[in-house]
Amino acid sequence: MARFLLDTNVLSEPLARRPNALTMRRLGERSTESATAAPVVQELRFGASLLEPSRRRDAIERYIDDVVLRLYPVLPYDQAAAEWHAHERARQTRVGKPPPWVDGMLAAIARVNDLVLVTENVKDFRRFSGVRVESWRAPTR
C-alpha cells in the first residue's frame, strides 16, 4: 500500500551528477511504500524527449522504463482528482495566487489518495489545502 507520492524532482535524483545521499537512501528504504503519478511520467518522458539521441537520453529512457515504471505504481489524474483540483485552483485563484497546473494535478492526486507528496519544492506545495508534503533531503526529526 502506497504512503508516498513521488514528484519528478525526487525520481530524477538518481540521474543527478551528485545524487543526494539522503534522498537516495529514502528511495531505497521506501520504494515499496511509494507511487508516482501520470503527470510525473509525462514530465520525465518530455525531459528525455527534448534531448538529442545520445547515450544520456538512452540511459534516461532505460531508467524510466526499468526503474520508475517497474518499481512505482502510476496513479492517474482521475475524476476525483479533477474535482478536488478544480475547487482548490478556484480557492487559490480567488486570493490572487493561481497554482501551476501540474503542481495542482500532483497535489490533487496526493490528496484524493491520502498520500504524502514527496518533493524538493516543498514551499510550492504547502499552499494546497490538506496536502501533506515532505522533502527526503531533510534529515528526519
C-alpha positions in Angstrom: 0.0 0.0 0.0 1.4 3.3 -1.0 2.1 6.0 1.6 4.1 8.4 -0.6 3.6 10.1 -4.0 7.0 10.9 -5.6 7.4 14.1 -7.6 9.5 14.4 -10.7 12.5 16.0 -8.9 12.6 13.1 -6.4 12.5 10.4 -9.2 15.2 12.4 -11.1 17.6 12.3 -8.2 19.4 9.1 -9.3 20.2 10.7 -12.6 21.9 13.7 -11.0 25.7 14.0 -11.3 25.8 14.0 -7.5 22.7 12.4 -6.1 21.7 13.5 -2.6 22.6 10.7 -0.2 19.5 11.1 2.0 17.1 11.1 -0.9 18.8 8.0 -2.4 18.6 6.2 0.9 14.9 7.0 1.4 14.1 6.0 -2.2 15.6 2.6 -1.4 14.0 2.3 2.0 10.6 3.4 1.0 10.3 2.1 -2.6 7.6 -0.4 -1.6 5.6 2.3 0.1 5.8 4.8 -2.8 3.9 5.5 -6.0 4.1 8.2 -8.7 1.6 9.9 -10.9 0.8 10.1 -14.6 1.8 13.8 -14.8 5.3 12.8 -13.4 5.7 10.2 -16.1 4.8 12.8 -18.7 7.4 15.2 -17.3 10.1 12.5 -17.2 9.3 11.5 -20.8 9.1 15.1 -22.0 12.5 15.8 -20.5 14.1 12.8 -22.2 12.4 13.6 -25.5 13.9 17.1 -25.5 17.4 15.6 -25.7 19.0 14.7 -28.9 19.6 11.0 -29.4 22.6 10.1 -27.2 23.8 7.7 -24.5 22.4 10.1 -21.9 19.0 10.1 -23.5 19.1 6.3 -23.8 20.1 6.0 -20.1 17.3 8.2 -19.0 14.7 6.3 -21.1 16.0 3.0 -19.7 15.8 4.4 -16.1 12.1 5.4 -16.8 11.2 2.0 -18.2 13.3 -0.3 -16.0 13.2 1.6 -12.7 10.4 4.1 -12.4 7.7 2.1 -14.3 8.6 -1.2 -12.7 9.0 -0.1 -9.1 6.3 2.5 -8.7 2.6 2.3 -9.4 1.5 5.2 -11.6 -1.6 6.8 -10.3 -4.0 8.6 -12.7 -5.3 12.1 -12.7 -8.9 10.8 -12.4 -12.3 12.4 -11.8 -11.9 12.6 -8.0 -8.5 14.4 -8.5 -10.0 16.7 -11.2 -12.9 17.7 -8.9 -10.6 18.4 -5.9 -8.1 20.3 -8.2 -10.9 22.5 -9.7 -12.1 23.6 -6.2 -8.5 24.1 -4.9 -7.5 26.0 -8.0 -10.5 28.3 -7.7 -9.7 28.9 -4.0 -6.2 29.9 -4.8 -7.2 32.0 -7.8 -9.7 34.0 -5.7 -6.8 35.1 -3.4 -4.6 36.0 -6.4 -2.3 33.0 -6.4 -3.3 30.6 -9.1 -1.2 27.4 -8.8 0.8 26.0 -11.6 -1.3 23.4 -13.5 1.0 20.3 -13.0 1.6 21.2 -9.3 -2.2 21.2 -8.8 -2.6 17.9 -10.6 0.1 16.3 -8.3 -1.4 17.8 -5.2 -4.9 16.6 -6.2 -3.6 13.0 -6.8 -1.8 13.0 -3.4 -4.9 14.5 -1.6 -7.5 12.1 -3.0 -5.3 9.1 -2.4 -4.3 10.2 1.1 -0.6 10.2 0.3 2.3 12.3 1.4 3.7 14.3 -1.6 7.5 13.9 -1.6 9.1 16.8 -3.4 12.1 19.1 -3.3 9.7 22.0 -3.9 8.0 21.8 -0.5 7.3 25.5 -0.4 5.3 25.4 -3.7 3.0 22.6 -2.4 2.4 23.9 1.2 -0.3 26.3 -0.1 -2.5 23.4 -1.2 -5.2 22.8 1.4 -5.0 19.4 3.2 -1.9 18.1 1.2 0.8 16.6 3.3 4.3 17.4 1.9 7.8 16.4 2.8 11.4 16.5 1.4 13.6 13.5 1.6 16.7 15.7 1.5 15.9 17.0 5.0 17.1 15.0 8.0 14.3 13.3 9.9 13.5 14.7 13.4 
